[in-house]
Amino acid sequence: MTRFVLVALGALLSSAATAENRSLMVVSEIVQINAQPTKVWNFLKPFNSFAKWHPMLSGSEVVSGRDGQVGALRVMTVKDGPNFTEELLAYNEESMAFTYNIIESPFPIDRYVATVSVKPDGHGGSIVIWVGEFSRKNPRVNAPEKENDAAAVSMITGAYKDGLQSLKKLME
């Protein structure tokens, strides 16, 4: 019996160590928009605005705190899909940037933190930058194909590209 407990404890500790050693991945997407930065920022900055421009979303609701204030929580609804909850971590009007994280989601990602920022392009237009870091949720070394690092990167890259292209169409 003692041997079984030691083996089980070793497996649990090994699993916990594997979970903590998951790679932190970074995805960054950029789009140039032929619209003034303040116009783009004013459309983008409400924490509750993603559903207005992201084609993957059917809804968004601030459920705690105030829109645009650090600590606000929003629940996002994927079209024909699940909900997930995000928290506003930082907001900087002067820099035209905000940072948020996912605190609850059914997606195969974990430790997700992202920043969206708007910068002038030097020609009267804007550059929107969306950068996120995360790890995959599944701690197994040989995670299933839909839950591995490549799947997580592909999911986030697709979400960023689709969102930024939709934003560009709306702003131009």
N, CA and C of each residue as an Amber inpcrd file, in Angstrom:
protein
   516
   0.8250000  -1.1870000   0.0000000   0.0000000   0.0000000   0.0000000
   0.8720000   1.2550000   0.0000000   1.9310000   1.2550000   0.8050000
   2.8230000   2.4120000   0.8630000   3.4540000   2.6580000  -0.5060000
   3.8460000   1.5750000  -1.1640000   4.4460000   1.7120000  -2.4910000
   3.4600000   2.3720000  -3.4570000   2.1630000   1.9660000  -3.4170000
   1.1490000   2.5590000  -4.2890000   1.0030000   4.0490000  -4.0160000
   0.9590000   4.4320000  -2.7580000   0.8240000   5.8420000  -2.3810000
   2.0270000   6.6240000  -2.8980000   3.2180000   6.0800000  -2.7640000
   4.4180000   6.7570000  -3.2480000   4.4060000   6.8980000  -4.7680000
   3.9800000   5.8670000  -5.4670000   3.9010000   5.9270000  -6.9210000
   2.8520000   6.9600000  -7.3390000   1.6870000   6.9420000  -6.6880000
   0.6240000   7.9050000  -7.0040000   1.0820000   9.3220000  -6.7090000
   1.7340000   9.5310000  -5.5850000   2.2460000  10.8560000  -5.2340000
   3.2970000  11.3070000  -6.2420000   4.1570000  10.4080000  -6.6530000
   5.1690000  10.7400000  -7.6590000   4.5300000  11.1310000  -8.9860000
   3.4800000  10.4250000  -9.3840000   2.7880000  10.7570000 -10.6310000
   2.1350000  12.1320000 -10.5370000   1.5250000  12.4350000  -9.4000000
   0.9020000  13.7480000  -9.2140000   1.9460000  14.8590000  -9.2480000
   3.0450000  14.6630000  -8.5670000   4.0950000  15.6760000  -8.5530000
   4.6990000  15.8470000  -9.9440000   4.8680000  14.7550000 -10.6580000
   5.3950000  14.8220000 -12.0170000   4.4340000  15.5790000 -12.9210000
   3.1440000  15.3240000 -12.7790000   2.1290000  16.0140000 -13.5720000
   2.1170000  17.5010000 -13.2520000   2.2160000  17.8650000 -11.9900000
   2.2470000  19.2760000 -11.5970000   3.4820000  19.9620000 -12.1680000
   4.6100000  19.2850000 -12.1180000   5.8380000  19.8720000 -12.6750000
   5.7080000  20.0610000 -14.1750000   5.1010000  19.0830000 -14.8520000
   4.9010000  19.2060000 -16.2920000   4.0020000  20.3890000 -16.6000000
   2.9370000  20.5820000 -15.8060000   2.0150000  21.6980000 -16.0280000
   2.7360000  23.0250000 -15.8970000   3.6480000  23.1220000 -14.9430000
   4.3660000  24.3710000 -14.7320000   5.4410000  24.6050000 -15.7890000
   5.8430000  23.5490000 -16.4940000   6.8830000  23.6880000 -17.5090000
   6.3270000  23.8300000 -18.9200000   5.0180000  24.0360000 -19.0420000
   4.4500000  24.2490000 -20.3760000   5.0520000  25.5150000 -20.9750000
   5.3360000  25.4700000 -22.2580000   5.9410000  26.6100000 -22.9400000
   4.9930000  27.7970000 -22.9520000   5.5490000  28.9680000 -22.7480000
   4.8020000  30.1980000 -22.9020000   4.9720000  30.6170000 -24.3540000
   3.8650000  30.7830000 -25.0600000   3.9060000  31.1200000 -26.4800000
   3.4340000  32.5550000 -26.6760000   3.8890000  33.1760000 -27.7460000
   3.5240000  34.5560000 -28.0450000   3.0240000  34.6280000 -29.4780000
   1.9010000  35.3140000 -29.6570000   1.3570000  35.5810000 -30.9830000
   1.1910000  37.0850000 -31.1020000   1.5850000  37.6190000 -32.2520000
   1.4510000  39.0470000 -32.5160000   0.9270000  39.2380000 -33.9300000
  -0.0930000  40.0480000 -34.0620000  -0.6320000  40.3810000 -35.3780000
  -0.7680000  41.8940000 -35.4650000  -0.5310000  42.4240000 -36.6440000
  -0.5400000  43.8660000 -36.8730000  -1.3600000  44.1470000 -38.1300000
  -2.1270000  45.2430000 -38.1040000  -2.8480000  45.6730000 -39.2930000
  -2.7070000  47.1840000 -39.4340000  -2.5420000  47.6290000 -40.6670000
  -2.5110000  49.0580000 -40.9560000  -3.9080000  49.4610000 -41.4090000
  -4.4040000  50.5670000 -40.8400000  -5.7570000  51.0370000 -41.1390000
  -5.6700000  52.4850000 -41.6220000  -6.3210000  52.7600000 -42.7280000
  -6.3340000  54.1200000 -43.2730000  -7.3980000  54.9520000 -42.5720000
  -7.1530000  55.2160000 -41.3020000  -8.0180000  56.0570000 -40.4760000
  -7.1440000  56.6240000 -39.3660000  -7.4980000  57.8090000 -38.8970000
  -6.7140000  58.4550000 -37.8410000  -6.6780000  57.5910000 -36.5800000
  -5.5310000  57.5730000 -35.9080000  -5.4060000  56.7610000 -34.6970000
  -6.4740000  57.0540000 -33.6430000  -6.8080000  58.3110000 -33.4290000
  -7.8270000  58.6250000 -32.4080000  -9.1880000  58.0480000 -32.7980000
  -9.5120000  58.0460000 -34.0810000 -10.7820000  57.4550000 -34.5340000
 -10.7920000  55.9480000 -34.2550000  -9.6970000  55.2870000 -34.6070000
  -9.6010000  53.8420000 -34.3770000  -9.6260000  53.5480000 -32.8800000
  -8.8580000  54.2990000 -32.1080000  -8.8020000  54.0870000 -30.6590000
 -10.1730000  54.2980000 -30.0250000 -10.8730000  55.3480000 -30.4040000
 -12.1790000  55.6200000 -29.8010000 -13.1860000  54.5170000 -30.0930000
 -13.0430000  53.8510000 -31.2320000 -13.9140000  52.7250000 -31.5600000
 -13.5030000  51.4690000 -30.7940000 -12.2150000  51.2940000 -30.6400000
 -11.6510000  50.0670000 -30.0720000 -11.5870000  50.0580000 -28.5490000
 -11.4370000  51.2250000 -27.9180000 -11.1100000  51.2780000 -26.4950000
 -12.1830000  50.8020000 -25.5240000 -13.4730000  50.9010000 -25.8330000
 -14.4090000  50.3520000 -24.8420000 -14.1500000  48.8540000 -24.6530000
 -13.9670000  48.4610000 -23.4100000 -13.6530000  47.0610000 -23.1130000
 -14.7600000  46.1450000 -23.6140000 -15.9480000  46.6860000 -23.7080000
 -17.1010000  45.9100000 -24.1290000 -17.3560000  46.0010000 -25.6290000
 -16.3980000  46.4890000 -26.4170000 -16.6420000  46.7230000 -27.8470000
 -16.2750000  45.5540000 -28.7640000 -15.5810000  44.5480000 -28.2960000
 -15.0850000  43.4930000 -29.1890000 -16.1850000  42.8690000 -30.0450000
 -17.3590000  42.6510000 -29.4790000 -18.4360000  42.0100000 -30.2380000
 -18.9160000  42.8910000 -31.3890000 -18.6150000  44.1900000 -31.3510000
 -19.0150000  45.0950000 -32.4290000 -18.1280000  44.9400000 -33.6640000
 -16.9140000  44.4270000 -33.4760000 -15.9980000  44.3510000 -34.6140000
 -15.3800000  42.9800000 -34.8470000 -15.4700000  42.0880000 -33.8940000
 -14.8440000  40.7740000 -34.0920000 -15.8670000  39.7840000 -34.6360000
 -15.6250000  39.2230000 -35.8180000 -16.6160000  38.3480000 -36.4550000
 -16.8860000  37.0390000 -35.7290000 -16.0350000  36.6400000 -34.8260000
 -16.2130000  35.3830000 -34.1050000 -17.2170000  35.5220000 -32.9510000
 -17.5260000  36.7710000 -32.5660000 -18.3350000  37.0070000 -31.3750000
 -19.7550000  37.4370000 -31.7050000 -20.6930000  36.9670000 -30.8820000
 -22.0810000  37.3910000 -31.0270000 -22.5090000  38.3060000 -29.8890000
 -21.7050000  38.3940000 -28.8440000 -22.0890000  39.2520000 -27.7390000
 -20.9640000  39.4680000 -26.7510000 -21.1410000  40.5320000 -25.9610000
 -20.1820000  40.8810000 -24.9130000 -20.9310000  41.6900000 -23.8710000
 -20.6670000  41.4060000 -22.6090000 -21.3390000  42.1160000 -21.5370000
 -20.3710000  42.3260000 -20.3760000 -20.2830000  43.5690000 -19.8980000
 -19.5060000  43.8360000 -18.6900000 -20.3630000  43.3710000 -17.5190000
 -19.8460000  42.4160000 -16.7500000 -20.6250000  41.8200000 -15.6610000
 -20.1490000  42.2580000 -14.2790000 -19.0030000  42.9390000 -14.2390000
 -18.4810000  43.4240000 -12.9650000 -17.5800000  44.6200000 -13.2490000
 -17.6600000  45.6340000 -12.4000000 -16.8490000  46.8210000 -12.5920000
 -17.4410000  47.7010000 -13.6730000 -16.6400000  48.6580000 -14.1210000
 -17.0950000  49.5930000 -15.1440000 -16.2500000  49.4650000 -16.3930000
 -16.9030000  49.5630000 -17.5310000 -16.2240000  49.4760000 -18.8190000
 -15.0980000  50.5120000 -18.8630000 -13.8980000  50.0680000 -19.2170000
 -12.7520000  50.9660000 -19.3110000 -11.9850000  51.1620000 -18.0270000
 -12.4230000  50.5240000 -16.9530000 -11.7020000  50.6540000 -15.6920000
 -11.0580000  49.3160000 -15.3260000  -9.8150000  49.4060000 -14.8680000
  -9.0740000  48.2040000 -14.4790000  -9.8960000  47.4000000 -13.4800000
  -9.9410000  46.0970000 -13.7070000 -10.7090000  45.1960000 -12.8510000
 -12.0620000  44.8260000 -13.4320000 -12.4970000  45.5230000 -14.4860000
 -13.7780000  45.1870000 -15.1180000 -13.7180000  43.7730000 -15.6770000
 -14.8240000  43.0710000 -15.5790000 -14.9400000  41.7200000 -16.1420000
 -15.9760000  41.7480000 -17.2520000 -15.6480000  41.1040000 -18.3660000
 -16.6100000  40.9740000 -19.4450000 -16.8010000  39.5000000 -19.7630000
 -18.0080000  39.1560000 -20.1460000 -18.3090000  37.8060000 -20.6250000
 -18.5460000  37.9320000 -22.1170000 -17.7520000  37.2130000 -22.8710000
 -17.8330000  37.2180000 -24.3280000 -18.5530000  35.9440000 -24.7720000
 -19.3520000  36.0670000 -25.8260000 -20.0680000  34.9150000 -26.3630000
 -19.6130000  34.6740000 -27.7910000 -19.1330000  33.4730000 -28.0410000
 -18.7110000  33.0590000 -29.3760000 -19.9730000  32.7010000 -30.1670000
 -20.0290000  33.1110000 -31.4500000 -21.1710000  32.7560000 -32.2920000
 -21.3450000  31.2430000 -32.2790000 -22.5550000  30.8060000 -31.9940000
 -22.8790000  29.3810000 -31.9410000 -21.9230000  28.6060000 -31.0320000
 -21.4670000  29.2430000 -29.9580000 -20.4970000  28.5680000 -29.1140000
 -20.5730000  28.9940000 -27.6620000 -19.4770000  28.7820000 -26.9890000
 -19.4250000  28.9940000 -25.5410000 -19.1850000  30.4650000 -25.1660000
 -19.2340000  30.6940000 -23.8630000 -18.8750000  31.9860000 -23.2790000
 -17.4960000  31.8690000 -22.6620000 -16.8200000  33.0050000 -22.5150000
 -15.5830000  33.0480000 -21.7620000 -15.4890000  34.3980000 -21.0730000
 -14.7240000  34.4580000 -19.9960000 -14.6530000  35.6610000 -19.1600000
 -13.2540000  36.2460000 -19.1980000 -13.1960000  37.5760000 -19.3540000
 -11.9240000  38.2910000 -19.4170000 -11.9380000  39.4410000 -18.4180000
 -10.7370000  39.8100000 -17.9700000 -10.5690000  40.8930000 -17.0050000
  -9.6480000  41.9640000 -17.5880000 -10.0300000  43.2240000 -17.4260000
  -9.1960000  44.3440000 -17.8610000  -8.0990000  44.5570000 -16.8220000
  -6.8450000  44.3620000 -17.2290000  -5.7030000  44.4550000 -16.3120000
  -5.0470000  45.8280000 -16.3130000  -5.0230000  46.4890000 -17.4710000
  -4.3790000  47.8040000 -17.5840000  -5.0550000  48.5740000 -18.7030000
  -5.1050000  49.8930000 -18.5480000  -5.7200000  50.7580000 -19.5460000
  -4.9410000  52.0560000 -19.5700000  -4.5050000  52.4790000 -20.7730000
  -3.7280000  53.7090000 -20.8890000  -4.2570000  54.5200000 -22.0660000
  -5.0320000  55.5480000 -21.7420000  -5.6330000  56.4100000 -22.7620000
  -4.5540000  57.1050000 -23.5840000  -3.5380000  57.6320000 -22.9140000
  -2.4680000  58.3740000 -23.5970000  -1.7120000  57.4930000 -24.5920000
  -1.4180000  56.2710000 -24.2080000  -0.7020000  55.3390000 -25.0870000
  -1.6230000  54.5930000 -26.0440000  -2.9200000  54.7900000 -25.8840000
  -3.9320000  54.0930000 -26.6930000  -3.7090000  52.5780000 -26.6450000
  -3.7390000  52.0410000 -25.4300000  -3.4960000  50.6090000 -25.2510000
  -4.2440000  50.0900000 -24.0240000  -4.6060000  48.8210000 -24.0820000
  -5.1450000  48.1490000 -22.9010000  -4.6780000  46.6980000 -22.8920000
  -4.6360000  46.1430000 -21.6850000  -4.1910000  44.7680000 -21.4850000
  -5.2840000  44.0290000 -20.7190000  -5.5340000  42.7970000 -21.1190000
  -6.5710000  41.9790000 -20.4830000  -6.0980000  40.5370000 -20.4070000
  -6.8050000  39.7550000 -19.6060000  -6.5080000  38.3260000 -19.5600000
  -7.8030000  37.5280000 -19.5640000  -7.6830000  36.2770000 -19.9410000
  -8.8190000  35.3590000 -19.8770000  -8.7490000  34.6920000 -18.5080000
  -9.8430000  34.7820000 -17.7760000  -9.8440000  34.1640000 -16.4470000
 -10.6550000  32.8700000 -16.4000000 -11.5190000  32.6750000 -17.4020000
 -12.2820000  31.4350000 -17.4590000 -12.6840000  31.1840000 -18.9050000
 -12.3430000  30.0030000 -19.4160000 -12.7060000  29.7080000 -20.8010000
 -12.6740000  28.2070000 -21.0700000 -13.4300000  27.7770000 -22.0760000
 -13.3900000  26.3720000 -22.4890000 -12.2960000  26.1090000 -23.5180000
 -11.5530000  27.1350000 -23.9010000 -10.5310000  26.9990000 -24.9330000
  -9.3090000  26.2490000 -24.4050000  -8.5270000  25.6470000 -25.3060000
  -7.3760000  24.8400000 -24.8740000  -6.1430000  25.6890000 -24.5410000
  -6.3570000  26.8780000 -23.9670000  -5.2480000  27.7590000 -23.5950000
  -5.3510000  28.1320000 -22.1290000  -4.2200000  28.5450000 -21.5850000
  -4.1140000  28.8840000 -20.1690000  -3.1450000  30.0540000 -20.0490000
  -3.1900000  30.7590000 -18.9630000  -2.2690000  31.8790000 -18.6700000
  -2.2460000  32.9090000 -19.8090000  -3.4040000  33.1980000 -20.3780000
  -3.5170000  34.1120000 -21.5130000  -3.5520000  35.5580000 -21.0360000
  -2.6550000  36.3880000 -21.5610000  -2.6280000  37.8250000 -21.3180000
  -2.3490000  38.4880000 -22.6630000  -3.1280000  39.5280000 -23.0050000
  -2.9560000  40.1880000 -24.3000000  -3.0430000  41.6980000 -24.1640000
  -2.4050000  42.3780000 -25.1070000  -2.4490000  43.8320000 -25.1960000
  -2.8540000  44.2240000 -26.6070000  -3.7760000  45.1800000 -26.6870000
  -4.1860000  45.7630000 -27.9480000  -3.7780000  47.2280000 -27.8980000
  -3.0890000  47.6910000 -28.9470000  -2.6590000  49.0870000 -28.9710000
  -2.8310000  49.6750000 -30.3650000  -2.9870000  51.0030000 -30.3930000
  -3.1220000  51.7440000 -31.6410000  -1.9750000  52.7470000 -31.6920000
  -1.2760000  52.7600000 -32.8140000  -0.1390000  53.6700000 -33.0150000
  -0.3370000  54.4200000 -34.3300000   0.1770000  55.6610000 -34.4260000
   0.1480000  56.3560000 -35.7160000   1.1130000  55.6790000 -36.6920000
   0.7320000  55.6480000 -37.9850000   1.6130000  55.0250000 -38.9720000
   2.5550000  56.0300000 -39.6360000   2.4810000  57.3080000 -39.2250000
   3.3520000  58.3370000 -39.7890000   2.8100000  58.9850000 -41.0520000
   1.6580000  58.5040000 -41.5230000   1.0560000  59.0380000 -42.7580000
  -0.4140000  59.3850000 -42.5520000  -0.8180000  59.5930000 -41.3100000
  -2.2060000  59.9270000 -41.0040000  -3.0780000  58.7320000 -40.6910000
  -2.5550000  57.5370000 -40.8660000  -3.3030000  56.3140000 -40.5860000
  -2.8850000  55.7010000 -39.2590000  -3.2960000  54.4790000 -39.0570000
  -3.0690000  53.7760000 -37.7950000  -2.4560000  52.4080000 -38.0120000
  -1.7620000  51.9680000 -36.9980000  -1.3000000  50.5910000 -36.9160000
  -1.8900000  50.0300000 -35.6280000  -2.6160000  48.9330000 -35.7550000
  -3.1850000  48.2700000 -34.5800000  -2.3760000  47.0080000 -34.3420000
  -1.9120000  46.8640000 -33.1090000  -1.0700000  45.7300000 -32.7220000
  -1.8060000  44.9430000 -31.6460000  -1.8870000  43.6370000 -31.8390000
  -2.5350000  42.7470000 -30.8690000  -1.5100000  41.6690000 -30.5340000
  -1.0550000  41.6560000 -29.3080000  -0.0290000  40.7150000 -28.8600000
  -0.5670000  39.9350000 -27.6620000  -0.4220000  38.6230000 -27.7160000
  -0.8640000  37.8030000 -26.5940000   0.1580000  36.7390000 -26.2570000
   0.2190000  36.4060000 -24.9840000   1.0520000  35.2830000 -24.5550000
   0.1730000  34.3310000 -23.7650000   0.5010000  33.0630000 -23.8610000
  -0.3410000  32.0260000 -23.2820000   0.4140000  30.7070000 -23.3040000
  -0.1530000  29.7230000 -22.6540000   0.3420000  28.3540000 -22.7740000
  -0.8660000  27.4850000 -23.0940000  -0.5920000  26.2840000 -23.5110000
  -1.7160000  25.3720000 -23.7420000  -2.1990000  24.8640000 -22.3960000
  -3.4590000  24.5310000 -22.3420000  -4.0770000  24.0900000 -21.0910000
  -3.6590000  22.6650000 -20.7290000  -3.5550000  21.7960000 -21.7280000
  -3.2440000  20.3920000 -21.4800000  -1.7700000  20.2500000 -21.0960000
  -1.4890000  19.7490000 -19.8960000  -0.1040000  19.6640000 -19.4400000
   0.6690000  18.4550000 -19.9660000  -0.0020000  17.5300000 -20.6270000
   0.6720000  16.3150000 -21.0940000   1.7170000  16.6360000 -22.1490000
   2.8130000  15.9620000 -22.0990000   3.8740000  16.1480000 -23.0830000
   3.3530000  15.8440000 -24.4810000   2.6300000  14.7700000 -24.6270000
   2.0530000  14.3890000 -25.9180000   0.5610000  14.6890000 -25.9230000
   0.2080000  15.9640000 -25.8630000  -1.1900000  16.3790000 -25.8490000
  -1.8520000  15.9990000 -27.1730000  -3.1720000  15.7310000 -27.1440000
  -3.8780000  15.4490000 -28.3970000  -3.7180000  16.6090000 -29.3810000
  -3.8710000  16.3140000 -30.6660000  -3.6240000  17.2990000 -31.7200000
  -4.4080000  18.5970000 -31.5160000  -5.6530000  18.5200000 -31.0900000
  -6.4730000  19.7160000 -30.9020000  -6.1030000  20.4990000 -29.6380000
  -5.2040000  19.9550000 -28.8250000  -4.8380000  20.5910000 -27.5630000
  -3.3420000  20.8620000 -27.4510000  -2.5860000  20.6890000 -28.5230000
  -1.1350000  20.8770000 -28.4530000  -0.7470000  22.3370000 -28.7210000
   0.5400000  22.6240000 -28.6700000   1.0310000  23.9920000 -28.8650000
   0.6260000  24.5540000 -30.2200000   0.7640000  23.7730000 -31.2680000
   0.4380000  24.2520000 -32.6210000  -1.0400000  24.6250000 -32.7240000
  -1.9130000  23.8350000 -32.1050000  -3.3470000  24.1280000 -32.1360000
  -3.6510000  25.4150000 -31.3850000  -3.0000000  25.6180000 -30.2500000
  -3.2140000  26.8430000 -29.4660000  -2.7500000  28.0730000 -30.2430000
  -1.5720000  27.9950000 -30.8380000  -1.0520000  29.1170000 -31.6290000
  -1.9600000  29.3920000 -32.8200000  -2.3940000  28.3540000 -33.5010000
  -3.2710000  28.5020000 -34.6640000  -4.5910000  29.1620000 -34.2740000
  -5.1710000  28.7590000 -33.1560000  -6.4320000  29.3280000 -32.7050000
  -6.2950000  30.8280000 -32.4310000  -5.2670000  31.2140000 -31.6810000
  -5.0730000  32.6230000 -31.3310000  -4.7080000  33.4360000 -32.5730000
  -3.8240000  32.9270000 -33.4170000  -3.4450000  33.6330000 -34.6440000
  -4.6780000  33.8860000 -35.5080000  -5.5010000  32.8790000 -35.6850000
  -6.7210000  33.0370000 -36.4830000  -7.6690000  34.0670000 -35.8940000
  -7.8320000  34.0370000 -34.5810000  -8.7110000  35.0110000 -33.9220000
  -8.1900000  36.4300000 -34.1080000  -6.8970000  36.6190000 -33.9530000
  -6.3070000  37.9560000 -34.1240000  -6.4440000  38.4350000 -35.5720000
  -6.0720000  37.5940000 -36.5210000  -6.1460000  37.9840000 -37.9380000
  -7.5740000  38.3260000 -38.3450000  -8.5230000  37.4580000 -38.0040000
  -9.9170000  37.7000000 -38.3680000 -10.4360000  38.9890000 -37.7290000
 -10.1170000  39.1920000 -36.4680000 -10.5670000  40.3920000 -35.7750000
  -9.9870000  41.6610000 -36.3670000  -8.6960000  41.6550000 -36.6250000
  -8.0420000  42.8580000 -37.1560000  -8.4920000  43.1640000 -38.5870000
  -8.7160000  42.1520000 -39.3880000  -9.2070000  42.3990000 -40.7480000
 -10.6310000  42.9770000 -40.7130000 -11.4410000  42.4980000 -39.8130000
 -12.8030000  43.0240000 -39.6540000 -12.7540000  44.4720000 -39.1650000
 -11.8820000  44.7520000 -38.2150000 -11.7080000  46.1160000 -37.7060000
 -11.2960000  47.0520000 -38.8450000 -10.3750000  46.6060000 -39.6570000
  -9.8950000  47.4050000 -40.8070000 -11.0510000  47.7490000 -41.7430000
 -11.8670000  46.7670000 -42.0770000 -13.0170000  46.9890000 -42.9740000
 -13.9880000  48.0000000 -42.3800000 -14.2320000  47.9170000 -41.0920000
 -15.1560000  48.8400000 -40.4380000 -14.6210000  50.2700000 -40.3670000
 -13.3180000  50.4110000 -40.2180000 -12.7170000  51.7260000 -40.0080000
 -12.3930000  52.4640000 -41.3050000 -12.2230000  51.7430000 -42.3950000
 -11.8110000  52.4040000 -43.6470000 -12.9960000  52.8070000 -44.5050000
